[in-house]
Amino acid sequence: MPQTKPIVSVENVVSSVDVNQKTDFNEITRTFSDVEYHPEQFSGLFHRMLDPKMLIL
């Protein structure tokens, strides 16, 4: 029987951090054009990267 290499793909990575200070999400979105804030949908920031293609919440 021929031996084959497994195909591995990372689909989701989860981590969290406590910066222990107040954060103004609206100011961050004004400063960085690739960051979005939609508090009615999600209580955090969306950062879209093109290379590598990913979405960071």
C-alpha distances in whole Angstrom, upper triangle without the diagonal:
4,7,9,13,15,18,21,25,28,30,33,34,38,40,44,47,51,53,56,58,60,58,59,56,59,60,56,56,59,58,54,53,50,50,51,53,53,55,55,51,50,52,50,50,47,46,44,42,41,39,37,37,38,40,42,44
4,6,10,13,15,19,22,26,28,31,32,36,38,42,45,49,51,54,56,57,55,57,54,56,57,54,53,56,55,51,50,47,48,49,51,51,53,53,50,48,50,48,47,45,43,41,39,38,36,34,34,35,38,40,42
4,7,10,13,16,19,23,25,28,29,33,35,39,42,45,47,51,53,54,52,54,51,53,54,51,50,53,52,48,48,44,45,46,48,49,50,51,47,46,47,45,44,42,41,39,37,35,33,31,32,32,35,37,39
4,6,9,12,16,19,22,25,26,30,32,36,39,43,45,48,50,51,49,50,48,50,51,47,46,50,48,45,44,40,41,42,44,45,47,47,44,42,44,42,41,38,37,35,33,32,30,27,28,29,32,33,36
4,6,9,13,16,19,22,23,26,29,33,35,39,41,44,46,48,45,47,44,47,47,44,43,46,45,41,41,37,38,39,41,42,44,45,41,39,41,39,38,35,34,32,30,29,26,24,25,26,29,30,32
4,6,10,13,15,18,20,23,26,30,33,36,38,42,44,45,43,44,41,44,45,41,41,44,43,39,39,35,36,37,38,39,41,41,38,36,38,36,35,32,31,29,28,27,25,22,23,23,26,27,29
4,7,10,13,16,18,21,24,28,31,35,37,40,42,42,40,41,39,41,42,38,38,41,40,36,35,32,32,33,35,36,38,38,35,33,35,33,32,29,28,26,24,23,22,19,19,20,23,24,27
4,7,10,12,14,18,20,24,27,31,33,36,38,39,37,38,35,38,39,35,35,38,37,33,33,29,29,31,32,33,35,36,32,30,32,30,29,26,25,23,22,21,20,17,17,17,20,21,23
4,6,9,11,15,18,22,25,28,30,34,35,36,34,35,32,34,35,32,31,34,33,30,29,26,26,27,29,30,31,32,28,27,28,26,25,23,21,20,18,18,17,14,14,14,16,17,20
4,6,8,11,14,18,21,25,27,30,32,32,30,31,29,31,32,28,28,31,30,27,27,23,23,24,26,27,28,29,26,24,25,23,22,20,19,17,16,17,15,13,12,11,13,14,17
4,7,10,14,17,20,24,26,29,31,31,29,30,27,29,30,27,26,30,29,26,25,22,21,22,23,24,25,26,22,21,22,20,20,17,17,16,15,16,16,13,12,10,11,13,14
4,7,10,14,17,20,23,26,27,28,25,27,24,27,28,25,24,28,27,24,24,21,20,20,21,22,23,24,20,18,19,17,17,15,15,15,15,17,16,14,13,10,10,10,12
4,7,10,14,17,19,23,24,25,23,25,23,26,27,23,23,27,26,23,24,20,19,20,21,22,22,24,21,18,19,16,16,15,15,15,15,17,17,14,14,11,11,10,11
4,7,11,14,17,19,21,22,21,23,20,24,25,22,22,26,25,23,24,20,19,19,19,20,20,22,19,16,16,14,15,14,15,16,16,19,19,17,16,13,12,10,10
4,7,11,13,16,18,19,18,21,19,23,23,20,21,25,24,22,23,20,18,19,19,21,20,23,20,17,16,14,14,15,15,17,17,20,20,18,18,15,13,10,10
4,7,10,12,15,16,15,18,17,20,21,18,20,23,22,21,23,20,18,18,18,19,19,21,19,15,14,12,13,14,15,17,19,22,22,20,20,17,15,11,10
4,6,9,11,13,13,16,15,19,19,17,19,22,21,20,22,20,18,19,18,20,19,22,21,17,15,12,13,15,16,19,20,23,23,22,22,19,17,13,12
4,5,8,10,11,14,15,19,19,17,19,22,21,21,24,22,19,20,19,21,19,22,21,18,15,13,14,17,18,21,22,26,26,25,25,22,20,16,14
4,6,8,9,12,13,17,16,15,18,20,19,19,22,21,18,19,18,21,19,23,22,19,16,14,14,17,17,21,22,26,26,25,26,23,20,17,15
4,7,9,13,15,18,18,17,20,22,21,21,25,24,21,22,20,22,20,24,24,20,17,15,17,20,21,24,26,29,30,29,29,26,24,20,18
4,6,10,12,15,14,14,17,19,18,19,23,23,19,20,18,21,19,22,23,20,16,15,16,19,20,24,25,29,30,29,29,26,24,20,18
4,7,9,12,12,12,15,17,16,18,21,21,18,18,16,18,16,19,20,18,14,13,14,18,19,23,25,29,30,30,29,26,23,20,18
4,6,9,9,8,11,13,13,14,17,17,14,14,12,15,14,17,18,15,12,10,11,14,16,19,21,25,26,26,26,23,20,17,15
4,6,5,6,9,10,11,13,15,16,13,13,11,13,12,16,17,15,12,11,11,14,15,19,21,25,26,27,26,23,20,18,15
4,5,5,6,9,10,11,13,13,9,9,7,10,9,13,14,12,10,8,7,10,12,15,18,21,24,24,23,20,17,14,12
4,5,5,6,9,10,12,13,10,9,7,10,10,13,15,14,12,11,9,12,13,16,19,22,25,25,24,22,19,17,15
4,5,5,6,9,11,13,10,11,10,13,14,17,18,17,15,13,11,14,14,17,19,22,25,25,25,23,20,18,17
4,5,5,6,9,10,7,9,9,12,13,17,17,15,14,11,9,11,11,14,16,19,21,22,21,19,16,14,14
4,5,5,6,8,5,6,7,10,12,15,15,14,13,11,8,9,10,12,15,17,20,21,20,18,15,14,13
4,6,7,10,8,9,10,13,15,18,19,18,17,15,12,13,13,15,17,19,22,23,22,21,19,17,17
4,7,9,9,11,12,16,17,21,21,20,18,16,13,14,13,15,16,18,20,22,21,20,18,17,17
4,6,6,9,11,15,17,20,20,18,18,15,11,11,9,11,12,15,17,18,18,16,15,14,15
4,6,8,11,14,17,20,19,18,18,16,12,11,9,10,11,13,16,17,16,16,14,14,15
4,7,10,13,16,19,17,17,17,14,10,8,6,6,8,10,13,14,13,12,10,11,12
4,7,10,13,16,15,13,13,10,7,6,5,7,9,12,15,16,14,13,10,9,10
4,7,10,12,11,10,11,9,6,5,6,8,12,15,18,18,16,14,11,10,10
4,6,9,9,8,8,7,5,6,9,12,15,18,21,21,19,16,13,12,10
4,6,6,6,7,8,8,8,12,14,18,20,23,23,21,18,15,14,11
4,5,5,5,7,9,11,14,17,20,23,26,26,23,20,17,16,12
4,6,7,10,12,13,17,19,22,25,28,28,25,22,18,18,15
4,7,9,10,11,15,16,20,22,25,25,22,19,15,15,12
4,6,8,9,13,15,18,21,24,23,21,17,14,13,9
4,7,10,13,16,20,23,25,24,22,19,15,13,10
4,7,10,13,16,20,22,21,19,16,12,10,6
4,6,10,13,16,19,18,17,14,10,8,6
4,6,10,13,16,15,13,10,7,6,5
4,7,10,12,12,11,8,6,5,6
4,7,9,10,8,6,5,6,9
4,6,6,5,5,6,8,11
4,6,4,7,9,11,15
3,5,8,11,13,16
4,6,10,11,15
4,7,10,14
4,7,10
4,7
4
